[in-house]
């Protein structure tokens, strides 16, 4: 199976160190915030779900959240199409909070 990865050049995290997205615990919260302003978030998440990527934050979801989504929807064979149609169904309170934090303007101290 060949996966189109042309979207990666446009990812908000493309200029960050990869280690910033492969974190555990509370550090995942910061990593997820990068995703919510990303123009290719949906493509990133679709690839992670399609390939069942086990580690890291992809498309704003942690590995635990992706595993749960895969278990809830074993019938899905085209995650890109599913997300385009029903992606708003996957947001949980933690994701909504991360989205709000990502939209907050930076304040100069």
C-alpha positions as CSV (number, residue, x, y, z in Angstrom):
1,X,0.0,0.0,0.0
2,X,1.4,3.4,-1.0
3,X,0.5,6.4,1.1
4,X,0.6,9.9,-0.3
5,X,2.8,12.0,2.0
6,X,2.9,15.2,0.0
7,X,1.0,16.9,2.8
8,X,3.9,16.6,5.2
9,X,5.6,19.7,3.7
10,X,2.7,21.8,4.9
11,X,2.5,20.4,8.4
12,X,2.7,22.9,11.3
13,X,5.2,20.6,13.0
14,X,7.5,20.3,9.9
15,X,10.0,22.8,11.4
16,X,10.0,21.3,14.9
17,X,12.2,18.6,16.3
18,X,10.4,15.2,15.8
19,X,11.0,14.4,19.5
20,X,8.5,17.2,20.4
21,X,5.7,15.0,19.0
22,X,6.8,11.7,20.5
23,X,6.3,12.5,24.2
24,X,4.2,11.0,27.0
25,X,1.9,12.3,29.7
26,X,1.4,16.0,30.2
27,X,3.8,16.9,27.4
28,X,1.3,15.5,24.9
29,X,-0.9,18.4,25.7
30,X,1.6,20.9,24.3
31,X,2.3,18.7,21.3
32,X,-1.4,18.5,20.4
33,X,-1.8,22.3,20.5
34,X,0.5,22.5,17.4
35,X,-1.9,20.3,15.5
36,X,-5.0,22.4,16.0
37,X,-3.6,25.2,13.9
38,X,-2.3,22.9,11.2
39,X,-3.7,23.1,7.7
40,X,-3.1,19.4,7.1
41,X,-4.3,18.0,10.4
42,X,-6.9,15.8,8.8
43,X,-4.5,14.2,6.3
44,X,-2.0,13.6,9.1
45,X,-4.6,11.9,11.3
46,X,-5.9,9.9,8.4
47,X,-2.5,8.5,7.7
48,X,-1.9,7.6,11.3
49,X,-5.2,5.8,11.5
50,X,-4.7,4.0,8.2
51,X,-1.2,2.8,9.1
52,X,-2.2,2.2,12.7
53,X,0.8,4.3,13.9
54,X,1.5,3.4,17.5
55,X,3.5,6.3,18.8
56,X,3.4,10.0,18.9
57,X,0.8,12.7,18.5
58,X,-0.7,12.7,15.0
59,X,-3.4,15.0,13.8
60,X,-4.1,16.1,17.3
61,X,-4.7,12.7,18.7
62,X,-2.6,10.7,21.1
63,X,-1.9,7.0,20.5
64,X,-4.5,6.1,23.1
65,X,-7.1,8.2,21.4
66,X,-6.3,6.7,18.0
67,X,-6.5,3.1,19.4
68,X,-9.9,3.9,20.9
69,X,-11.2,5.3,17.6
70,X,-9.9,2.3,15.7
71,X,-11.7,0.0,18.1
72,X,-15.0,2.0,17.9
73,X,-14.9,1.9,14.1
74,X,-13.4,-1.3,12.8
75,X,-15.5,-1.1,9.7
76,X,-13.7,2.0,8.4
77,X,-11.4,1.3,5.4
78,X,-10.9,4.8,4.2
79,X,-10.0,7.1,7.1
80,X,-9.5,10.2,4.9
81,X,-13.1,9.9,3.6
82,X,-14.5,9.1,7.0
83,X,-12.8,12.1,8.6
84,X,-14.0,14.4,5.8
85,X,-17.5,13.3,6.4
86,X,-17.6,12.7,10.2
87,X,-14.4,14.0,11.7
88,X,-16.2,16.3,14.0
89,X,-17.6,13.3,15.9
90,X,-14.1,12.4,17.3
91,X,-13.6,15.5,19.4
92,X,-13.5,14.8,23.1
93,X,-13.3,17.3,26.0
94,X,-9.5,17.0,26.0
95,X,-9.3,17.8,22.3
96,X,-11.6,20.8,22.6
97,X,-9.5,22.2,25.5
98,X,-6.3,21.8,23.4
99,X,-8.0,23.5,20.5
100,X,-9.0,26.5,22.7
101,X,-5.4,26.8,24.1
102,X,-4.0,26.7,20.6
103,X,-6.2,29.6,19.5
104,X,-5.3,31.8,22.5
105,X,-3.2,34.7,21.5
106,X,0.4,34.8,22.8
107,X,0.9,37.4,25.5
108,X,4.3,39.1,25.8
109,X,5.5,39.0,29.3
